[in-house]
């Protein structure tokens, strides 16, 4: 492995890990917010109470692979 490749791996890995941790934290906040929304708000975003509950109960490591934005 060349020095350039090793340096690239060393500097890229922490950013990738930080991005993953930030993404997991974001999904956790969003799921927590779903639990606190009333039925009218959920209806405004196109979700039923049951769908919101199911989403909020998903495990922490079960995060979407594509970003909806």
MOZIWO-V78076 format. One record per residue. N is the residue number from 1. RES is the residue in one small letter. PSI is psi in radians with two decimals (none if undefined). Layout:
# MOZIWO-V78076
n: <N & N>
res: <RES & RES>
psi: <PSI & PSI>
This chain:
# MOZIWO-V78076
n: <1 & 2 & 3 & 4 & 5 & 6 & 7 & 8 & 9 & 10 & 11 & 12 & 13 & 14 & 15 & 16 & 17 & 18 & 19 & 20 & 21 & 22 & 23 & 24 & 25 & 26 & 27 & 28 & 29 & 30 & 31 & 32 & 33 & 34 & 35 & 36 & 37 & 38 & 39 & 40 & 41 & 42 & 43 & 44 & 45 & 46 & 47 & 48 & 49 & 50 & 51 & 52 & 53 & 54 & 55 & 56 & 57 & 58 & 59 & 60 & 61 & 62 & 63 & 64 & 65 & 66 & 67 & 68 & 69>
res: <x & x & x & x & x & x & x & x & x & x & x & x & x & x & x & x & x & x & x & x & x & x & x & x & x & x & x & x & x & x & x & x & x & x & x & x & x & x & x & x & x & x & x & x & x & x & x & x & x & x & x & x & x & x & x & x & x & x & x & x & x & x & x & x & x & x & x & x & x>
psi: <2.28 & 2.83 & -0.63 & -0.74 & -0.78 & -0.76 & -0.71 & -0.76 & -0.74 & -0.72 & -0.43 & -0.66 & -0.83 & -0.66 & -0.70 & -0.71 & -0.76 & -0.74 & -0.70 & -0.79 & -0.73 & -0.71 & -0.77 & -0.73 & -0.70 & -0.79 & -0.67 & -0.77 & -0.73 & -0.73 & -0.64 & -0.68 & -0.64 & -0.64 & -0.46 & -0.15 & 2.52 & 2.99 & -0.62 & -0.76 & -0.75 & -0.69 & -0.67 & -0.57 & 0.11 & 0.46 & 2.58 & 2.91 & -0.74 & -0.74 & -0.71 & -0.72 & -0.77 & -0.74 & -0.74 & -0.35 & -0.07 & 2.54 & 2.72 & -0.66 & -0.12 & 1.42 & 2.62 & 2.54 & -0.36 & 2.60 & 2.29 & -0.08 & none>
